[in-house]
Amino acid sequence: MRKKKTGRTIKEKAARMPEIREAKWNQIVPDYLESVKAQISEPAKSQRFLLLLNEFFGIQPEFI
């Protein structure tokens, strides 16, 4: 079965929503990198990474 061409070519536009997380992340990541550079031990770096995950997603993974 063929579709009839109506001559209309209306394309749907993508919805634009402001990315509110991006501004927050752009502030958190440099702070995290500076903090990790100051850490000497791997457990301290690992703990700082867990804090980063918590800041981003509000989760506390138990795998580290």
C-alpha positions in Angstrom: 0.0 0.0 0.0 1.4 3.4 -1.0 1.1 6.5 1.1 -0.3 9.5 -0.6 1.9 12.6 -0.9 0.0 15.6 0.4 2.7 18.2 -0.5 3.2 19.1 3.1 6.6 18.6 4.7 6.2 19.9 8.2 9.0 18.7 10.4 8.8 18.5 14.1 11.2 20.6 16.0 13.1 19.3 18.9 12.1 20.6 22.3 14.7 22.8 23.9 15.1 22.7 27.6 17.9 24.4 29.5 20.5 22.0 30.9 20.5 22.9 34.5 22.9 20.1 35.5 25.6 21.2 33.1 26.4 24.5 35.0 26.6 22.6 38.3 28.8 19.9 36.8 31.1 22.5 35.2 31.7 23.8 38.7 32.0 20.5 40.5 34.5 18.8 38.1 37.4 21.3 38.5 36.9 21.3 42.2 37.1 17.5 42.2 40.2 17.4 40.0 42.0 19.9 42.3 41.0 17.8 45.3 42.3 14.6 43.8 45.6 16.2 42.9 46.1 17.0 46.6 45.3 13.5 47.7 48.3 11.2 48.1 46.8 7.8 48.9 44.6 5.7 46.7 41.9 5.1 49.4 41.6 8.9 49.8 41.2 9.4 46.0 38.7 6.6 46.0 36.7 8.2 48.8 36.8 11.5 46.9 35.4 9.8 43.8 32.5 8.4 45.9 31.8 11.9 47.1 31.7 13.1 43.5 29.2 10.4 42.5 27.1 11.4 45.4 27.2 15.1 44.3 26.3 14.2 40.8 23.7 11.5 41.2 22.8 11.4 44.9 23.9 7.8 45.2 26.4 6.0 47.4 27.8 3.0 45.6 29.1 0.2 47.8 31.5 -1.3 45.2 34.5 0.8 46.1 
